[in-house]
Amino acid sequence: MFELAIIGAWAEFAVRWLHVITAMAWIGSSFYFIALDLGLRKSPHLPEGAHGEEWQVHGGGFYHIQKYLVAPAQMPEHLIWFKWESYTTWLSGFALMVLVYYLGAEFYLIDPNVMDLAVWQAVALSVGSLAFGWLIYDQICKRFVNANQTLVMVALFVVLVGMAYFYTSVFSGRASLLHLGAWTATIMSANVFMIIMPNQRVVVKDLQEGRKPDPKYGKIAKQRSTHNNYLTLPVIFLMLSNHYPLAFGTEYAWIIASLVFLMGVTIRHYFNSNHAGTGNPTWTWAVTAVIFILIMWLSVAPKQSAEEELAALPPAAQRFAQSEHFEEVYYAVAGRCSMCHAEEPGYPGINWAPRGLVLETEAQIARAAQQIYLQSGRSNAMPPANASWMEDEERALIRRWYQSVTQG
């Protein structure tokens, strides 16, 4: 029972669950505070130092919220810090990257057709790029904190396009978009950990020791918080992209990823304008729709032949394709699974291959060895309700095939 594949699958499930929960908490609080900040209103009855206030109703009661740009005259007895949602989201996300992309580098991270890397080289590039990307971003923000922030965001977009091109030049399509999302999430979490929280601690300490806090710290934190607000939606898209080959399985994946960030800006601009009461820019939805149509057009990639696919398999997948059991497994999977897991599914009501997983060619089946083993060999999850009548002997064959390769 305690095979690495089973332990790994449950560990991935647990970490992914934690990651989704903490991401929901972080994104939810981020969206709430941005909407709150934009909706603040001036009032002649505000206390000294208060920038604005807002009344809200929820849960059967009323909330009266006031914001101080620097700090109130006295430190409140109970002060809530919003930070652990961000930290836990990043830590769980990195743990998930280790489990899926580092430990499964030969399947998911490395594509010999893109760059023939050793596992250690691919992992080093992955970790190094996250740190490098943050340093570039941080320096641009620090040097131009007093400049026109629209121009700063244009400069950052140029860096983003460069990172997208880099990732698609060294990693598999699936890994490249995921890494662009991880790099963006690293920026967002590092903004909280290295900029926003330290600046708030300086303000709190000044207030506790009787000094007047410098408003520059609030300005800097505001800049990073605004960036986080606009980066949130693209990060979610990129994290989901690994389930949709049309997003990453094309030579134009880096352009698609770059356009996704523009969609994030247009969508957030609409909601931010509404929350601030500065207008109702419905034109942003038209722009978003045009960008999305362009993305769909770019997603159509040329197909490889079956022979080219097999030749391009990473070493780990080639071992499954060369197994003595593979021919039998291929026919079993093709017969029981490809009616749904196909480019053009033939099963009634199925229009797209579930989770984007196509199992028609030998290369596709060899690449999906672990998924097939867990879904159909170790469990009866697939086919659903055994709609194609997969027999116990076929499930046993899949187990023998996988174990013969992984256990020697």
C-alpha positions in Angstrom: 0.0 0.0 0.0 2.7 2.4 0.9 4.1 2.9 -2.5 5.7 6.3 -3.4 3.1 6.9 -6.1 0.2 6.6 -3.6 2.0 8.5 -0.8 2.9 11.2 -3.3 -0.6 11.5 -4.7 -2.1 11.9 -1.2 0.6 14.4 -0.2 -0.1 16.4 -3.4 -3.8 16.4 -2.6 -3.3 17.6 1.0 -0.9 20.4 0.0 -3.1 21.4 -2.9 -6.1 21.6 -0.6 -4.1 23.8 1.9 -2.9 25.9 -1.0 -6.4 26.5 -2.4 -7.8 27.3 1.1 -5.1 29.8 2.0 -5.2 31.4 -1.5 -9.0 31.9 -1.1 -8.4 33.6 2.3 -5.6 35.8 0.8 -7.3 36.8 -2.3 -10.6 37.4 -0.5 -9.0 39.7 2.0 -7.1 41.5 -0.7 -10.2 42.1 -2.8 -12.1 43.2 0.3 -9.5 45.8 1.4 -9.0 47.2 -2.1 -12.8 47.6 -2.5 -12.9 49.2 1.0 -10.0 51.5 0.3 -11.5 52.7 -2.9 -14.9 53.2 -1.3 -13.8 55.4 1.6 -15.7 58.7 1.9 -14.7 62.0 3.4 -16.8 63.3 6.3 -16.6 66.5 8.4 -17.0 64.5 11.6 -13.9 62.3 11.0 -11.3 62.2 13.9 -8.0 64.0 13.4 -5.7 62.1 11.1 -8.5 59.9 9.6 -8.5 59.8 5.8 -12.0 58.5 5.2 -14.7 56.2 6.5 -17.3 53.7 5.3 -20.4 52.1 6.7 -21.1 48.5 5.8 -23.8 46.0 6.6 -23.2 42.3 6.9 -24.2 39.3 9.1 -27.1 41.2 10.7 -25.1 44.1 11.9 -23.5 47.4 10.8 -19.7 48.1 10.6 -18.2 51.6 10.8 -14.7 51.6 9.4 -12.2 54.5 9.4 -8.8 54.6 7.7 -5.7 56.5 8.9 -3.1 57.0 6.3 -0.3 57.1 8.8 -1.6 56.0 12.2 -4.1 57.1 14.9 -3.1 59.3 17.7 -2.9 56.3 20.1 -2.1 52.7 19.3 -5.2 50.6 19.6 -5.2 47.8 22.2 -6.1 45.1 19.6 -4.4 45.4 16.2 -5.0 42.7 13.6 -2.2 42.0 11.1 -3.1 40.4 7.7 0.0 38.4 6.7 -0.3 34.7 7.3 -2.8 34.2 4.4 0.0 35.4 2.1 2.8 33.5 3.7 1.0 30.2 3.9 -0.3 30.5 0.3 3.3 30.9 -1.0 4.8 28.2 1.2 2.1 25.7 0.3 2.4 26.6 -3.4 6.2 26.1 -3.3 5.7 22.8 -1.6 3.3 21.8 -4.4 5.9 22.8 -7.0 8.4 20.5 -5.3 6.0 17.6 -5.2 4.8 17.9 -8.8 7.5 19.7 -10.8 10.8 19.0 -9.0 10.1 15.3 -7.9 8.4 14.8 -11.3 10.8 16.9 -13.3 11.3 14.3 -16.1 7.5 14.3 -16.7 6.3 17.8 -16.1 9.3 20.2 -15.9 11.7 19.1 -18.6 10.9 19.0 -22.3 14.0 17.8 -24.3 12.5 19.4 -27.4 12.7 22.8 -25.7 16.0 22.3 -23.7 17.6 19.0 -22.8 18.3 19.7 -19.1 19.4 17.5 -16.2 16.9 17.4 -13.3 19.3 19.4 -11.1 19.7 22.1 -13.8 16.0 22.4 -14.3 15.4 22.8 -10.6 18.2 25.3 -10.2 16.8 27.4 -13.1 13.4 27.3 -11.5 14.5 28.5 -8.0 17.0 31.0 -9.5 14.4 32.5 -11.8 12.0 33.2 -8.9 14.7 35.0 -7.0 16.0 36.9 -10.1 12.5 38.0 -11.1 11.8 39.4 -7.6 15.1 41.3 -7.6 14.4 43.0 -10.9 10.9 43.9 -9.9 11.9 45.2 -6.5 14.6 47.4 -8.0 12.2 49.0 -10.5 9.7 49.7 -7.8 12.3 51.2 -5.4 13.9 53.4 -8.0 10.7 54.8 -9.4 8.4 54.9 -6.4 7.9 58.7 -7.0 7.5 58.4 -10.8 4.3 58.1 -12.8 3.0 54.7 -11.6 1.4 53.9 -15.0 4.8 54.1 -16.6 6.2 51.9 -13.9 3.5 49.3 -14.6 4.4 49.4 -18.3 8.1 48.8 -17.5 7.0 45.9 -15.3 4.9 44.4 -18.1 8.0 44.4 -20.3 9.9 42.5 -17.6 6.9 40.1 -17.4 6.9 39.4 -21.1 10.7 38.7 -20.9 10.1 36.2 -18.1 7.3 34.5 -20.1 9.6 34.1 -23.1 12.4 32.8 -20.9 10.2 30.2 -19.2 8.9 28.9 -22.5 12.5 28.7 -23.8 13.7 26.4 -21.0 10.7 24.4 -19.6 7.8 22.4 -20.9 4.7 24.3 -21.9 2.8 23.2 -18.9 5.7 24.1 -16.5 6.4 27.5 -18.2 3.0 29.0 -17.6 2.9 27.5 -14.1 6.3 29.1 -13.4 5.2 32.4 -14.6 2.4 32.2 -12.2 4.8 31.1 -9.4 7.1 34.0 -10.2 4.2 36.5 -10.0 2.9 34.9 -6.7 6.5 35.2 -5.4 6.4 38.9 -6.1 3.0 39.3 -4.4 4.0 37.4 -1.3 7.5 39.0 -1.1 5.7 42.4 -1.3 3.9 41.5 1.8 6.8 39.9 3.6 9.7 42.3 2.6 7.9 45.6 2.0 4.4 46.1 3.3 4.8 44.4 6.7 8.2 45.9 7.6 6.9 49.4 6.7 3.9 48.9 8.9 6.1 47.7 11.8 8.2 50.9 11.4 5.0 53.0 11.7 3.8 51.1 14.7 7.1 51.4 16.5 7.3 55.2 15.8 3.8 55.5 17.2 4.6 53.5 20.3 7.8 55.5 21.0 6.1 58.9 20.6 7.5 59.8 17.2 5.4 61.0 14.2 5.5 58.3 11.5 6.9 59.2 8.1 4.1 59.0 5.5 6.6 57.6 2.9 6.2 54.1 4.3 2.5 54.2 3.6 3.1 55.4 0.1 5.5 52.6 -0.6 3.2 50.0 0.8 0.3 51.4 -1.2 2.4 51.0 -4.4 3.0 47.3 -3.7 -0.5 46.6 -2.6 -1.9 48.1 -5.9 0.4 45.8 -7.9 -0.8 42.8 -5.9 -4.4 43.8 -6.7 -3.7 43.8 -10.5 -1.7 40.6 -10.4 -4.2 38.4 -8.6 -6.4 37.4 -11.6 -3.6 36.5 -13.9 -2.0 34.3 -11.2 -5.2 32.3 -10.9 -5.4 31.9 -14.6 -1.8 30.7 -14.8 -2.3 28.3 -11.9 -5.3 26.7 -13.7 -3.6 26.6 -17.1 -1.8 23.3 -16.5 -5.2 21.6 -16.8 -5.8 23.1 -20.3 -3.3 22.1 -23.0 -4.8 24.7 -25.3 -3.3 27.3 -23.0 0.2 25.9 -22.8 0.6 23.5 -25.7 1.5 26.0 -28.3 4.6 27.8 -29.5 2.8 31.1 -28.6 2.3 30.2 -25.0 4.5 33.1 -23.9 2.3 35.5 -25.8 -0.9 34.0 -24.4 0.5 34.4 -20.8 1.4 38.0 -21.5 -2.1 38.7 -22.8 -3.6 37.2 -19.7 -2.0 39.9 -17.6 -3.6 42.5 -19.8 -7.0 40.9 -19.2 -6.3 41.0 -15.5 -5.7 44.8 -15.8 -8.8 45.5 -17.8 -11.1 43.4 -15.4 -9.6 44.9 -12.2 -9.8 48.4 -13.7 -13.6 48.0 -14.2 -14.2 46.8 -10.6 -11.7 49.3 -9.1 -13.5 52.2 -10.9 -16.9 51.0 -9.7 -15.7 50.7 -6.1 -14.1 54.1 -6.2 -17.2 55.6 -7.7 -15.2 57.2 -10.6 -17.2 55.6 -13.4 -18.6 52.5 -15.0 -16.0 51.7 -17.7 -17.9 48.9 -19.5 -15.5 49.3 -22.4 -13.1 47.1 -20.4 -15.3 44.1 -21.0 -15.1 44.6 -24.8 -11.3 44.9 -24.6 -11.2 41.7 -22.4 -13.3 39.8 -24.9 -11.1 40.8 -27.8 -8.0 39.8 -25.9 -9.6 36.4 -25.0 -10.5 35.8 -28.7 -6.9 36.5 -29.6 -5.7 34.0 -27.0 -8.0 31.3 -28.4 -6.7 32.0 -31.9 -3.1 31.7 -30.7 -3.8 28.5 -28.9 -4.0 26.3 -32.1 -0.6 24.7 -32.3 0.8 22.4 -35.0 0.7 18.7 -34.1 3.6 16.2 -34.0 3.5 12.9 -35.7 3.2 9.7 -33.5 6.9 8.9 -34.3 8.0 12.4 -33.4 6.0 12.3 -30.1 7.7 9.0 -29.1 11.1 10.2 -30.0 10.6 13.4 -27.9 9.5 11.6 -24.8 11.6 12.3 -21.7 13.6 9.4 -20.4 11.2 8.5 -17.6 8.2 8.3 -20.0 10.3 6.3 -22.5 10.9 3.6 -19.9 7.1 3.1 -19.7 6.8 3.0 -23.5 9.6 0.4 -23.7 8.1 -1.9 -21.1 7.2 -5.4 -22.2 3.7 -4.8 -21.0 3.2 -1.5 -22.8 1.6 -2.8 -26.0 -1.2 -4.6 -24.0 -1.7 -1.5 -21.8 -1.8 0.7 -24.9 -4.7 -1.3 -26.4 -6.5 -1.5 -23.0 -6.3 2.2 -22.4 -7.1 3.1 -26.0 -10.1 0.8 -25.9 -11.5 1.8 -22.5 -10.5 5.5 -22.1 -10.0 7.2 -25.5 -13.7 7.5 -26.2 -13.6 10.4 -23.7 -9.8 11.2 -23.6 -9.5 12.2 -27.2 -9.0 15.2 -29.4 -12.6 14.7 -30.5 -14.4 12.6 -27.8 -17.0 10.2 -29.1 -18.8 9.7 -25.8 -22.2 11.4 -25.7 -22.1 14.7 -23.7 -18.3 14.9 -23.6 -17.1 17.7 -25.8 -13.5 18.0 -24.5 -11.1 15.5 -23.1 -11.5 15.5 -19.2 -8.9 17.7 -17.6 -7.4 18.2 -21.1 -5.8 14.7 -20.9 -5.7 13.0 -24.3 -4.9 9.3 -24.4 -4.9 8.4 -28.1 -1.2 7.9 -29.0 1.5 5.8 -27.4 3.4 8.9 -26.3 0.4 10.4 -24.6 -0.3 7.1 -22.7 3.4 6.7 -21.7 3.5 10.3 -20.4 0.3 9.7 -18.3 1.6 6.5 -16.8 1.2 7.6 -13.1 -2.2 9.1 -13.7 -3.4 5.9 -15.4 -2.0 3.8 -12.6 -3.6 5.7 -9.8 -7.0 6.3 -11.6 -7.5 2.9 -13.2 -5.0 0.6 -11.7 -5.0 1.4 -8.0 -8.6 2.7 -7.9 -11.8 2.4 -9.9 -12.1 6.1 -10.4 -11.7 5.8 -14.2 -13.6 5.1 -16.3 -16.4 6.8 -14.3 -19.0 4.3 -13.2 -16.9 1.9 -15.3 -18.9 3.1 -18.3 -16.6 1.3 -20.8 -16.5 -1.9 -18.8 -12.8 -2.1 -17.9 -12.1 -5.5 -16.6 -10.2 -6.5 -13.4 -7.6 -8.2 -15.6 -7.0 -4.9 -17.4 -6.6 -3.0 -14.1 -4.1 -5.7 -13.0 -2.2 -5.3 -16.2 -1.9 -1.6 -15.6 -0.5 -2.3 -12.1 2.0 -4.8 -13.4 3.1 -2.3 -16.2 3.6 0.6 -13.8 5.3 -1.5 -11.0 7.6 -3.3 -13.5 9.1 0.1 -14.4 9.1 1.9 -11.1 10.2 -1.1 -9.0 12.6 -2.6 -11.5 
